[in-house]
Each structure stands twice: as C-alpha cells, then as structure tokens.
Amino acid sequence: MFPPIDRHGRGLRDLRISVTDRCNFRCRYCMPVESFGADHEFLPRAELLSFEEITRVARLSMPLGVRKLRLTGGEPLMRRGLADLVAMLAAMEGVDDIAMTTNGVLLAHHAEALALAGLSRVTVSLDSLDPATFARMNGVGAKVERVLAGISAALAFGLPVKVNAVVQRGVNESGILPLARWARETGIDIRFIEYMDVGETNGWKLDHVVSATEILETLRSEFPLTARDPAYRGEVARHWRHADGGPEIGIISSVTKPFCSDCQRLRLSADGRAFTCLFSDHGHDLRGILRSGLDDDAIRNVISTIWQIRDDRYSEARGEGSGQHKVEMSYLGG
C-alpha cells in the first residue's frame, strides 16, 4: 500500500494519541473552570480506547507513513498504567519517536518508569516561572516548583525535555524573557506558542494574541538569534539558535503565520475518533470499527481513506466566516 496523500498533497507522518480527556489543571485557554467544573462529566472508562486498541491503530498507521507518535490528554499521566502503553508502542517496528506532552505536575513520579518503557522524549507545558502567574493560569493553584521537579526528574532519567509556553496578552507576556533565560541556563529547548482559538469555551479574541513577530522582537532584545532551516516538512515551529550555541528557541505561529499547507498530523481522541485537524468540528469513529471485528487490512484502508479525503486548512481560512463548531483541546489533545 502506498502512503496516502490528502487533497492538498500532504502526507501522513505524525499520530497524536489522546489517552484521556481528564486533566488536573483548569487552564483558561484550554479547560476553563466555568465550563469544566466539579459537575463536568468526563468520558466513562468503557468508552476509552484500551491500550491494545491504541497500539493497533498505531501499528496499522505505520504503513501509511506514520513515524512519530505523541501521547497527549487531557493530562496523559492521569491515565493509569501509561508506561505499559509506552512499552507496547515502543515494541513496534517502524516507530522513530514516541513523545509525550504533559503539564509536568505528576512527571517526577513517573519519569523513571516512562524512560525504562521506551519513551523517547517529553514536552512540558510551562507558561510562566512566576509562582503567582503560574497558579492563576493553571486555574487550580498548582505550584510551579512541582513542574520544575518533574523536568529535573525527566532529565535525570535520560529523557530529553522540551518546554512549551502559550503566550497571552495581558497575562504572561512579561515572562517571555525569564523563560528564555531559564531555558538557556538549563539547556532546554523552548517553544513559545501564539494563543489559539481552539474549542468553544476559552473566550478567545484576536487582540489576546501576542504575535510571533512580537515574541521574536522581545527575544532579540536580549539574545542574538540565528534562524535555522526546518528539520522536516511539517515542523510546526520556526526555530532560532543562540549565536554562541546552546538550546534552541521555537515559535509556533498558528494564528498570524499559518502552516496548514505542511501539516502531516492525524489525531486520535481518547474515545477513538480520528481528527484530521486541531480545529475540526467532527471526527471519524474508529472505536466502533475496531470493536466490530474487521481485520487489519480493512481498518488500515479506513484510516487511509480518512486521510485521502482530508481537506482541512482552518488556520489559513480563519476569518472567512465559516462559523464551524470546534471540539475542545482537552478532548482532542492539542
């Protein structure tokens, strides 16, 4: 089988797997407490894909071009036994990279098991080093020290770490330089992300966005930076190197400089729906197909067809008045 190409000539390379829709944070740009309060009903366990089902989807995606896997949530470390899933995925042939995105609060307790299971690297969301700002942004008063401890534990057990920071105007843009200084001193690559209009509950407005150009100007006010070429098609961040070496700085500009034309990502929700765009209004039911008794070839053909009919380019079309409903990032995994 030839790897499928979508309607815009994009191949399939990355599979992002949400293992749970639950999270122990209530970040306003993702799961604001007003919409995800104590009475919010999360997915019942029976509706979640089992580790065996997740592994099957990943294995069947390999001949279609997938080489990179990323585990997301919600908060993936809230899924019990996650290291077992990592070990199952790592045992497959053809996987070049297994990464995980986490808020880091539970990472110190799991870093050793994840490393031993075969996790390649970890991305930690860290929007501010300032304790008050961090507590306000995560919505539950979580302490930044716990995230920093998780990062230290990951590094101690040999897991490469990258940090992501979502920048919101009037909230944490004053923390760009402190985060960049800390990342450089710690030897960690960091990526700054424009605040995006994912989902329907975060109250997104364009004037809340600190643009990639503004972020870069702020960084260059202190650091001499040199741009590097993309490492591969579909790399979502533009990257810069410090003039004297050290870790890289990336900026993800989904709002002001969309990169839809190079997107090679398929997303699998925790309840087994395949989404071909972060801003999708619907997904394709794979759970029902997985549990229907179809053989591997039939399921692989379904996944291939989902990709071939893909026509998404939401960020490039933003503002054209489509008014489409968007699923929440906490459900889809970012």
Stockholm file with secondary structure:
# STOCKHOLM 1.0

chainA/1-334         MFPPIDRHGRGLRDLRISVTDRCNFRCRYCMPVESFGADHEFLPRAELLSFEEITRVARLSMPLGVRKLRLTGGEPLMRRGLADLVAMLAAMEGVDDIAMTTNGVLLAHHAEALALAGLSRVTVSLDSLDPATFARMNGVGAKVERVLAGISAALAFGLPVKVNAVVQRGVNESGILPLARWARETGIDIRFIEYMDVGETNGWKLDHVVSATEILETLRSEFPLTARDPAYRGEVARHWRHADGGPEIGIISSVTKPFCSDCQRLRLSADGRAFTCLFSDHGHDLRGILRSGLDDDAIRNVISTIWQIRDDRYSEARGEGSGQHKVEMSYLGG
#=GR chainA/1-334 SS CCCCBCTTSCBCCEEEEECCSCCSCCCTTTCCTTTSCTTCCCCCGGGSCCHHHHHHHHHHHGGGTCCEEEEESSCGGGSTTHHHHHHHHHTSTTCCEEEEEECSTTHHHHHHHHHHHTCCEEEEECCCSSHHHHHHHHSSCCCHHHHHHHHHHHHHTTCCEEEEEEEBTTTTGGGHHHHHHHHHHHTCEEEEEECCCCSSSSCCCGGGBCCHHHHHHHHHTTCCEEECCCSSTTCCSEEEEETTCCCEEEEECTTTSCCGGGCCEEEECTTSEEESSTTCSCCEECHHHHTTTCCHHHHHHHHHHHHHTCCCCHHHHTTSSCCCCCCCHHHHCC
#=GC SS_cons         CCCCBCTTSCBCCEEEEECCSCCSCCCTTTCCTTTSCTTCCCCCGGGSCCHHHHHHHHHHHGGGTCCEEEEESSCGGGSTTHHHHHHHHHTSTTCCEEEEEECSTTHHHHHHHHHHHTCCEEEEECCCSSHHHHHHHHSSCCCHHHHHHHHHHHHHTTCCEEEEEEEBTTTTGGGHHHHHHHHHHHTCEEEEEECCCCSSSSCCCGGGBCCHHHHHHHHHTTCCEEECCCSSTTCCSEEEEETTCCCEEEEECTTTSCCGGGCCEEEECTTSEEESSTTCSCCEECHHHHTTTCCHHHHHHHHHHHHHTCCCCHHHHTTSSCCCCCCCHHHHCC
//
